[in-house]
Amino acid sequence: MHLRIPHLVGVTICFLGVLLALSGCKVQSPPETANHTAHRAAPMPAATASAEKQPVNINVGAQLPPKVRGLLIQEMQAILGATQAIQAAIVQGDHETVASKAQAIHDSFIMDQQMTAADKQALLAAVPDAFLERDKAFHEISAQLAQAGRDRDTKHELRQFSEMVDGCVACHTQYATARFPGL
């Protein structure tokens, strides 16, 4: 448990970076050290096979039409807020908040938002399949986190929360390198 607390604090900083990046700000990252690179997230299993077939380091945001990019930014901002609330709720033993905020993340799946058929086609044309697989896997993990909250299982909450954040880092490492050059 002692080793998890710094990771959870770092999550808040990571997601603040997401918000800054989506707003167009650039954050200078420290130089990589052997310790820093050892903590890089491994790819999420659901996307591993497809990701190997896709180009690496794609700036997905730049390829999206403005409306679809706006929906993605809206989703990322909602995820940021929910993630911050989940982090606080886990360390406070507030399982109801963990469950509700994680469920809110699950329910924000971009393909389920108010997109027209043309918007969906533009999204599918702009992003690789592995990106969509990662997004789907991320939302599935958030559903598992919501269930852990409903089960009042703090250890499972921590595992799922960590896996969810690892998914964020892995996705940003592959698909948002222009915004997150330090990953």
N, C-alpha and C positions, 0 to 999 in steps of 0.2 A: 504494500500500500504506500509506503514511504516514497518509492520510486515513481509512482503514478502521479503524485501531486504536481511536480514540476512539469510533467507532460501535459496535464490538464490546464495549467496556467499558460503553457506555450500554445495550446489550442486557441485560446482567446486572441493571442497575438497573431497567430496564423490567420484566423478569420477576419481580424481587423485588416490584415494585408489584403484579403480577398476584396473587402469593401473598397479599400483604397485603389486597388488595381482596377476594379470595375469602373471606378469613377475617373480613371485615366491617370492617376498619380503613380509615380515610380518610386519604389522604395529601394535604397541601396542596401544590399545584403552583405554581411561580413564574409571574408574569404573562407573557403572551405577548409576544414581541418579533418584529420583522420577520424576524429570522434564525430564530427558533423555528418560525414558521409556514411558512417556506420549505421546511422539512424534513418536512412532513407526508406521510404515505404516500399514494400514489395508490391508488385501488381496484384490487383484483386483477381481471384481465381476465375471469375465469370468472364473476364475479358482477356485473359492471358493469350489464348490461342489466336484470337482475332487480332490482338494488338501487335503480335509479331508480324503479321502480314501487312500492317498499316505503316505509313511513314511515321517517323518519330518526330517529336517536337513541332506539332502543328498549332498554329494560332487560330483556333476555332472561331473565336469571337469576330475576327476580321473577315471571316468567310460568310457570316450570317447576315441576312437582310436586317435592316434596322428594327423592324417590329419584333422579329424572332430574337434578336440580340437583346432587345429591351425586356422581353419575357424572361430570358435567361438571367439577366442582371437582376430583375425583380425576384426571381427564385433564389439566386445567390444571397441577396440581401435578407430575405426571409429565413434562409438556412442559417446565416450568420447570427441573426437575433435568436433563433431557436436554439442554436448550438451553445451560445453564451448562457442562455437560461438553463439548458440541460446541465452544463458544467456546474453551475452554482447549485442546481437541484441535487445532483449526485452527491456532492460533498456535504450537503445539508440533510440528506436522507429524505428529500421531498419526492417520493416515488410518483405521486400524481402528476407533478409538473414534468418529470422525465417522460412519463407515458404520453401526456398530451402534446408536449413540444416535439417529441420524436414522431408521433403520429402526424403532426402538422408537416414535418419534413417529408414523411412518406407521401402524404397527400398532395404535395406541391410538384409532383412529377411533371416535368415540362410538357410531355406529350398529352397529358390530361388537362392542361390548361386550355383556355379559350383560344384555340388556334383554328384558323380556317383550314380547309383542305389544301389550299395553296401554300399557307404557312408551313404545314406539315411536310409538303413536298419540298419546299425550299430548305427546311431543316435537314431532311433526309439526303438531299443533294449536296449539302454543304459539309456534313460531318461524316467521318468514317463510322462504320458499324460498331467498331470497338468503343467509340465514344458513347454511343447509345447504350451499349452493353454495360459500360461502367456506370452510367447514369441510372440504369435500371437496378444494377447490383447495389448501388449506394442507397437507393430508396428501399430496397428489400432489407438492407441492414438496419435502416432507421425503423422499419416495422418491427424487426426483432428487438431493437432497443425499446420501442414502445411496449412490447410484450413483457420485457424484463421489468419495466417500470410497473406495469399492472401486476406482475408477480411479486413485486417488492423485493427483487433480487439484486442487491447492490453489486455483487461481484460480476454478475452477468451484464448489468448496466455498464460497468467499467470496461468489460471486454468489448461489448458492442460499440460503445462510444469511441474507444480507441480504434477499432476496426473502421468505424465510420470516418474518423479523422484521417486515418491512413489512406482511405479511399480518396479523400479530398486531395491529399498531397500527391498521390499517384496520378490522379487525373490532371491536376495542375502541372505536374512535372512533364506530362506528355502533351497536353493540349493547350496549355496557357503559358508557355515559356517566355513569350514576349512580356507578359504581365508579371511573371514570377521567375526572373532570371536566376535567382538564388537556389531554385529547386533542381 
